[in-house]
Amino acid sequence: MHSHLYFICPTDHLEPVINNTFQRENYFLTSLGNSITFDIEMTLWLSEFLRTRHIDSITFVLSEDNRIVRNEPNNKSLSEISGIRDFHKQIARQQKSTEERWQSYNDRLMTLSYHLNNKIKQLRQELASLSMESVQITGKIYRRNPRGFRHIYPDLICADNVCIN
């Protein structure tokens, strides 16, 4: 039986929702706002974990109302967590880039998609360096109302650069 790994934010509380929706052997790796960094130590640990648990699919998931990405200005305790300030700067850059490219921008899903697509690219690159290209990596956004998971916008829509001939 093949297993599935989910990268989630602990503030979203999605473990039971995922287990009830996707009934298979699920594993979870948490980081605030899916801000995980794929350095060499993490990548080596992850590749071994994928092999030993027979994981062939990975999904990055964030809730549409994720409070880490939303960067609530009154939440001082979050801004004091190591690395969160830089993470929020990165999210702000991604949101600004999205707004510049999409004049009718009013969709929070675009910013979340942009962020998750970047995480997917980073992980694919690291796994490719370890000859693990066969692992399928996707992203989903959980909506509480109406309840359900939706696919993130494709990477083409969230691209950093667009070249049209």
Sequence and secondary structure as in RCSB ss.txt:
>XXXX:A:sequence
MHSHLYFICPTDHLEPVINNTFQRENYFLTSLGNSITFDIEMTLWLSEFLRTRHIDSITFVLSEDNRIVRNEPNN
KSLSEISGIRDFHKQIARQQKSTEERWQSYNDRLMTLSYHLNNKIKQLRQELASLSMESVQITGKIYRRNPRGFR
HIYPDLICADNVCIN
>XXXX:A:secstr
  EEEEEE GGG  HHHHHHHS S EEEEE GGG     HHHHHHHHHHHHHTTEEEEEEEEETT HHHHT TT 
HHHHTSTTHHHHHHHHHHHHHHHHHH TT   HHHHHHHHHHHHHHHHHHHHHTTT TTSEEEEEEEEETTEEEE
E   TTTT S     
